[in-house]
Amino acid sequence: MIELLTGAVGDIAVLGAHCDDIAIGMGATLLTLSRANPGLRVHALVLCGAGTAREAEERAALAAFCPGAQVYVTLLGLPDGRTPGYWDDVKDGLAAFRGSCEPQLVFCTHRNDAHQDHRLLAELTPTEFRDHLVLGYEILKWESDTPAPNVFHPVDTVTAEEKVRLLHKHYPSQSGRDWFDEQSFLGLSRLRGVQCRSPHAEAFVAEKTVLTFPTRGAA
């Protein structure tokens, strides 16, 4: 038995360093979770982008990626690419966000991400969400930092393609980047699908898990 079931999910927290990180890293998972759990509460924190044109992109994108869910978005205004120099602000922002929600699952970037903003977020998230299952998503980019994931979320082809369509619709500011295209996103999700025997998948790195076996009731 390789599959573990979470049961119904009512609240999740999703954290990103930049506008588009969450949608790129786990957009298909958001679509699936939202549709499988009507009324899901999605608490999102993004470190950079408040007060810029990208804030509108992010709010519209997260609403589209979470159909039927209640979405609460908090954006901070930290400078892109320099969050390690604002360690106290990141820590304070995470602490305030943690006080605003009680999620059953937490998603953020992973510790071995080569981008300094992503890496800092991954390092600090478990210091605030200490008793939660924290899953680190991957972001395909120029750096050769693709992780060896240990948690896979199978995704059908329709959902994988919907994710790509929504990314291009809601993040026009990124369309000029050479990696921001259908081939990149579908190529990675197809690779992760192969690794879990599914058409497509999104993959994560688990920070820590506690395994509990249910007791069988008396006959």
C-alpha positions in Angstrom: 0.0 0.0 0.0 1.7 3.2 -1.2 -1.3 5.5 -1.0 -2.1 7.6 2.1 -5.5 9.3 2.3 -5.9 12.7 4.0 -9.7 12.6 4.5 -11.8 15.7 4.0 -9.9 19.0 4.1 -11.5 22.2 5.3 -8.5 24.7 5.6 -5.2 24.9 3.9 -2.4 27.4 3.9 -0.4 28.2 0.8 2.7 30.3 0.9 4.8 31.8 -1.8 7.7 34.2 -2.0 6.5 35.9 -5.2 3.2 36.3 -7.1 2.8 33.2 -9.3 4.9 30.9 -7.1 1.9 29.1 -5.6 0.1 28.7 -8.9 3.2 27.4 -10.7 4.1 25.0 -7.9 0.7 23.6 -7.0 -2.0 25.1 -9.3 -3.4 21.7 -10.3 -3.5 20.6 -6.7 -5.4 23.7 -5.8 -7.9 23.1 -8.6 -8.4 19.5 -7.4 -8.6 20.3 -3.7 -11.1 23.1 -4.2 -13.4 21.0 -6.4 -13.2 18.0 -4.1 -13.9 20.0 -0.9 -16.6 22.7 -1.6 -16.2 25.6 0.7 -12.6 25.0 1.3 -10.8 27.9 3.0 -7.5 28.8 1.4 -5.2 31.1 3.3 -2.5 32.5 1.1 0.6 34.5 2.0 2.9 36.0 -0.6 6.0 37.9 0.6 6.5 40.2 -2.4 4.2 42.2 -4.7 1.9 44.3 -2.5 1.0 47.6 -4.0 2.3 46.6 -7.5 0.6 45.5 -10.7 1.4 42.0 -9.8 -0.9 42.1 -6.8 -4.0 42.2 -9.0 -2.6 39.3 -11.1 -2.1 37.2 -7.9 -5.5 37.9 -6.4 -7.3 37.1 -9.7 -5.2 34.0 -10.3 -5.7 32.5 -6.8 -9.5 33.0 -7.1 -9.4 31.2 -10.5 -7.3 28.3 -9.2 -9.6 27.8 -6.1 -13.1 27.5 -7.7 -15.8 27.4 -5.0 -13.4 28.1 -2.2 -13.1 30.9 0.2 -9.8 32.6 -0.5 -8.0 34.9 1.9 -4.9 36.5 0.4 -2.2 38.4 2.3 0.5 40.1 0.3 3.6 41.7 1.8 5.7 44.4 0.1 9.2 42.9 0.6 11.7 43.5 -2.3 11.9 40.7 -4.8 15.2 38.9 -4.7 16.3 40.4 -1.3 14.2 38.8 1.4 17.1 37.4 3.3 18.1 41.0 4.0 14.6 41.4 5.5 14.7 38.4 7.8 12.8 40.0 10.6 10.1 41.2 8.3 9.6 37.8 6.8 9.6 36.2 10.3 7.1 38.8 11.6 4.9 38.4 8.5 4.8 34.6 8.9 4.0 34.9 12.6 1.1 37.2 11.9 -0.1 34.9 9.1 0.1 31.9 11.4 -2.0 33.6 14.0 -4.7 34.2 11.4 -5.4 30.6 10.4 -5.4 27.0 11.6 -4.8 24.9 8.4 -4.8 21.1 8.1 -2.2 21.2 5.4 0.6 23.8 4.6 2.2 24.2 1.2 5.3 26.3 0.6 8.6 26.3 -1.3 11.2 23.6 -0.5 14.4 24.1 1.4 16.8 23.2 -1.5 15.4 25.8 -3.9 18.3 27.8 -5.3 16.4 31.1 -5.2 17.2 32.9 -2.0 13.6 34.1 -1.4 12.1 30.6 -1.9 14.8 29.1 0.3 14.2 31.5 3.2 10.5 31.0 3.1 10.9 27.2 3.2 13.3 27.5 6.2 11.1 29.7 8.2 7.7 28.2 7.5 8.1 25.1 9.8 9.2 27.4 12.6 5.7 28.9 12.7 3.7 25.8 11.5 5.4 23.5 13.9 2.7 20.8 14.2 1.5 20.8 10.6 2.2 18.7 7.6 4.3 21.0 5.5 4.7 20.1 1.8 7.3 21.9 -0.3 6.4 22.5 -4.0 8.8 22.8 -6.9 9.2 25.7 -9.3 10.9 24.9 -12.6 13.4 27.6 -13.6 17.0 28.2 -14.9 18.8 26.9 -11.8 19.4 23.2 -11.7 17.7 22.7 -8.3 14.9 20.3 -9.3 14.3 18.3 -6.1 13.9 14.6 -5.5 10.3 14.7 -4.3 8.8 12.1 -1.9 5.1 13.0 -2.2 3.1 12.9 -5.4 -0.3 14.2 -6.2 -1.7 12.5 -9.4 -3.4 14.8 -11.9 -5.4 14.1 -15.0 -4.5 15.6 -18.3 -7.5 17.9 -18.4 -6.5 19.5 -15.0 -2.8 19.7 -16.0 -3.8 21.6 -19.2 -6.2 23.8 -17.3 -3.4 24.8 -15.0 -1.3 25.9 -17.9 -4.2 27.9 -19.5 -4.9 29.7 -16.2 -1.2 30.5 -15.7 -1.0 32.2 -19.1 -4.3 34.0 -18.6 -3.6 35.5 -15.2 0.1 36.2 -15.3 0.7 38.1 -18.6 3.6 39.9 -16.9 5.6 36.6 -17.1 4.8 35.7 -20.7 8.2 36.9 -22.0 10.2 34.5 -19.8 11.8 31.7 -21.8 10.6 29.0 -19.3 7.1 30.3 -18.9 5.5 28.1 -21.5 3.2 25.1 -22.0 6.1 22.7 -22.8 7.9 23.5 -19.6 4.9 23.1 -17.3 3.4 20.1 -19.0 6.8 18.5 -19.3 7.5 18.6 -15.6 4.0 17.5 -14.7 4.3 14.6 -17.1 7.6 13.6 -15.6 6.1 13.6 -12.1 3.2 11.6 -13.5 5.5 8.9 -14.8 7.0 8.7 -11.3 3.6 7.9 -9.7 1.9 6.1 -12.6 -0.4 8.9 -13.6 -0.9 11.0 -16.8 0.5 14.0 -14.8 1.3 14.9 -11.2 2.5 17.7 -9.0 5.3 16.7 -6.6 6.3 17.8 -3.1 9.0 17.4 -0.5 7.6 16.6 2.9 9.2 18.3 5.9 8.1 15.7 8.4 5.3 13.3 8.8 3.9 11.3 11.7 2.3 8.0 10.8 -0.6 6.8 12.9 -2.3 3.4 12.3 -6.0 3.1 13.2 -7.0 0.3 15.5 -9.4 -2.3 14.1 -12.7 -2.4 16.0 -13.6 -5.6 17.8 -15.7 -8.1 15.8 
